[in-house]
Amino acid sequence: MAVGGSPAARLAFGFVQPSSIGRPSASPPSIYRFPGRKSRLTKRRRPTFLRPILSSLVEKGEQKLSFTDRESVLVEALLGIQGRGRAASPMQLQDVEFAVETLESIGGLPDPTSSSMIEGCWQLIFTTRPGTASPIQRTFVGVDFFKIYQEVYLRTDDPRVSNIVRFSDEIGELKVEAAATIKDGKRILFQFDRAAFSFKFLPIKVPYPVPFRLLGDEAKGWLDTTYLSRNGNLRISRGNKGTTFVLQKTIEPRQRLLSAISVGAGVEEAVEEVISSQKLVKIKPETLGGEWQLLWTSQLENESWSSVAANGLKGLQIINDGRLENFVNLLPGLKMCANGSLSKTPDGGVYIARMDDGVIRLGALGFPLKIEADIEMELLYIDNKIRITRCNGSTLLVHLRLK
């Protein structure tokens, strides 16, 4: 049975990738190469080290989720990147590259393949997009709605590395398995040998139609673990085709919130989890200034566009020196802006936005718009990346900081 392209590569899903014996592989753009301690990027905005992120709210068990300062820089850089890197901007990629290189240079657990910490189920958070990415890798890995996992079990009679695409809890998953061998302290050799769909609505597994035994070297590859955190929760790996992967065993509340927004399910529960985690992260209202992109709102009022803009229920919000601007893109080249003042009330994190001016912009032309509205904004959670507010006592809004 002939399969077009590189069949084994199509099963990689952005984790372990088979070798390209007998033909050269395309080199990815330099911005996607994380070459270790030396970077081909001569200029880079260097992120400020943050304090460790701590949360008692984890997916499984009671173990506390924690990151070191430098691990936190990587987690912060990844927040808000959609498609596990597919839709990342050049600046976001530079920040991730810097954080990855930093962790690889300082090193984590020595000889990670010899540590029990590498064992278990890992969720893919980020992957670079090399020119050799297969159609299936591009299809599955770049879709936020699907969750991508890797299982690593090396201390058994049948050592294995498996890649899993979980379509949803209701539909099921696709699991591609490879026999694994430890080569040295960081490298795992693998060979794909079986794959199957597991659908919730079928009592049996459906084999994935790829003839692994006929593929020979095409079904083989290797995976290096270049960083493994000492608590076993964060891992950086590189595949034999030059792709870099960032994986976690447990994701933190803010990551779960962004994931919930991407799939459009469980958002309010995730919002409550992030808000409840603020007992470990003190709210600092002074971080309110900046450019904020609205990601989600619990209610979109069926009112005029001027009301939507005034309440900040769509688009971009800029806060600077006591002024607030809401921007809504109506059509390409057509934008509505609502402007006003922002003042803090004596009640802690409650602010009053007094919107008193507006304009509709069509290219370079501006048409004044009468806007008069007072909006109460209660600050429920804020950090360097995420802001959660309650508008007029009822509507929840989640913003992502752009600048």
Buried (B, 14 or more C-beta within 10 A) or exposed (E): EEBEEBBBBBBBBBBBBBBBEEEEBEEBEEBBBBBEEEBEBEEEEEBEEBEEBBBEBBEEEEEEBBBBEBBBBBBBBBBBBBBBBBEBEEEBBBBBBBBBBBBBEEEBBEEBBBBEBBBBBBBBBBBBBBEBBBEBBBBBBBBBEBBBBBBBBBEEEEBBBBBBBBBEEEEBBBBBBBBBBBEEBBBBBBBBBBBBBBBEEEEEBEEBEBEBEEBEEBBBBBBBBBBBBEBBBBBBBBBBBBBBBBBBBBBBBBBBBBBBBBBEEBBEEBBBBBBBBBEEBEBEEEBBBBBBEBBBBBEEEEEEBBBBBBBBBBBBBBBEEEEBBBBBEBEEEEBBBBBBEBEBEEEEBBBBBEBBBBBBBEEEEEEEBEBEBEBBBBBBBBBBBBBBBBBBEEBBBBBBBBE
